[in-house]
Amino acid sequence: MVCFTVCGLRLAVDFTAPAMLALLSLMLPPEALLRTLAAAFLHESAHLLAIALTGQKPALLRVSAAGLCLRIKAPALCPVRSLAAILCAGCAANLLAAAGLFLCGFPESAAANLSLAVFNLLPLSCTDGGSLLYTLAEQRLIASRPELPAKILRAVSLVTAAVLAVILFLMRLL
């Protein structure tokens, strides 16, 4: 992993990121790759803007084959509403961009933004939706049963992954 700091933000690039980018460049036409990267850049930029608007400080941006992961300094001290706004900002930006791009006659770019937003809203542990689910469960249940939020997120992630697997399997049959 290569780490460096830019404008006070620590960037960590995992060795899997260039490998995934190379694989995607072999699999996707250049236009589709650029649309996907632009949607991802917009998504993370919206998170950064929300971090700044809520008065938080970004701590780390990690780039890997799994995508981009943005962390804030002292998340335990961040109010739940601010954290929810930060988590929802990326998807909201992608949904707004998808609507605007579709209305302007760019359906492929709209689809890239819509796909990224919908994927990140899924309640999986590695997505914004999963982080939001965990944060809300933690706020409600941490005092009574501190282990419950993690168990809820694991169960919901497992069910979501199973449903997606079944849907993809059924789509292959059609």
Stockholm file with secondary structure:
# STOCKHOLM 1.0

chainA/1-174         MVCFTVCGLRLAVDFTAPAMLALLSLMLPPEALLRTLAAAFLHESAHLLAIALTGQKPALLRVSAAGLCLRIKAPALCPVRSLAAILCAGCAANLLAAAGLFLCGFPESAAANLSLAVFNLLPLSCTDGGSLLYTLAEQRLIASRPELPAKILRAVSLVTAAVLAVILFLMRLL
#=GR chainA/1-174 SS CEEEEETTEEEEECTHHHHHHHHHHHHSCHHHHHHHHHHHHHHHHHHHHHHHHTTCCEEEEEEETTEEEEEESCGGGSCHHHHHHHHHHHHHHHHHHHHHHHHTTCHHHHHHHHHHHHHHHSCCTTSHHHHHHHHHHHHHHTTTCTTHHHHHHHHHHHHHHHHHHHHHHHHHHC
#=GC SS_cons         CEEEEETTEEEEECTHHHHHHHHHHHHSCHHHHHHHHHHHHHHHHHHHHHHHHTTCCEEEEEEETTEEEEEESCGGGSCHHHHHHHHHHHHHHHHHHHHHHHHTTCHHHHHHHHHHHHHHHSCCTTSHHHHHHHHHHHHHHTTTCTTHHHHHHHHHHHHHHHHHHHHHHHHHHC
//
